[in-house]
Amino acid sequence: MVVGLLQMELHLPASHSLKAKRSVVNHVKERLRTRFNASVAEVDNQDLWQRATLGVAVVSGEPSVLDRVLHDILACVEREDRLAVLDYQIRID
């Protein structure tokens, strides 16, 4: 069993309240859970209006599959027009 982790630092420029931020972040989290069967959580910057850090975990039998899936997840998040991905880290163990 191999575990893949993706951590993404996000900027939400149009968010002017925590409620607006949560709406966008929850939409992204639900889309990733549904589309990729991934575990997703907001892991940092919960109290900032325009920043969020998401952690994503995926399990597979093959590291190459995990690499592809994690890059597909990153691409999916980058297509969201209400946010920008500032930084990301991928780790496969």
N, C-alpha and C positions, 0 to 999 in steps of 0.2 A: 504494500500500500504506500502511495506517495501522496503527500499533501502539498498543495500550492497555495501560496498566500500573495495577495495583492493589497498594497496600502496606497491610497490615493489622497492627496491633498487637493481640496477643491475650493474654488472661489465662486461665490454666488453674487455677482455685482448688483443685481436688482433687488436683493433681499434687504428690506428695511425694518425687519422685525424677526424675532425668533419663530413666530408663527409662519411667516412667509418662507423662511429657510426650511422649516420642518416639512412644509408642503412639498417642496422640490426634492429634498433629501429622501423623504418617504416614498415619493414616486419612483425615484431612481432605485432605491433599495428593493422595492416590490418588483420592478421590471427585471432586475438582475436575478432575484430569487425565482421568478417565474420562468424566465427565458433560459437561464443557465443552471438552474437547480443548485445555486451557490448559497452559502451562508454569508450574510452581509450584516454589518453593524457599524454604527457611527462610533468611532473609538476615541475621538479627540475633538477639541474645539466646540463642544456642545453649547457653550455660552456665548459664542461669537455669532453675529448676524450674518456675516458674509463669508465665513470660512467653515469648512467641514472636513473631517478626515474619515474616510470609509475604509474598513477592513473587509476583505473578501477571502473566503476559504473554499477550496474545492479539493475533492479527493478523487484519485484515479489509480489505476494500476501502472500507468505509463507516464514518465516525465514529459515526453514529447506532446502527449495529449493535454497535459496540464498547461504547458507553455502556450499552446495554441488557444486553449479556452481562456486563459488569463489575458492574453492579448486581445481576444475577441471581446471580453468584458470591458477592457480598457477602451477599445474602439467604440463600443456601445455608449459608454459614459461620455466620451469625447464628442459624440454626435448630439448630445443634449445641449440645446441652445441657451438654456438658462444658467449654465455654469461653465467654468473653465477648469481643466485639470492643470494644476500648477506643478505638481511633482508626483511621481509614483515609484514604488519599489515592488519588484516581483522576487519571490523567494520560493524555491521548490526543494523540499526535503523528502 
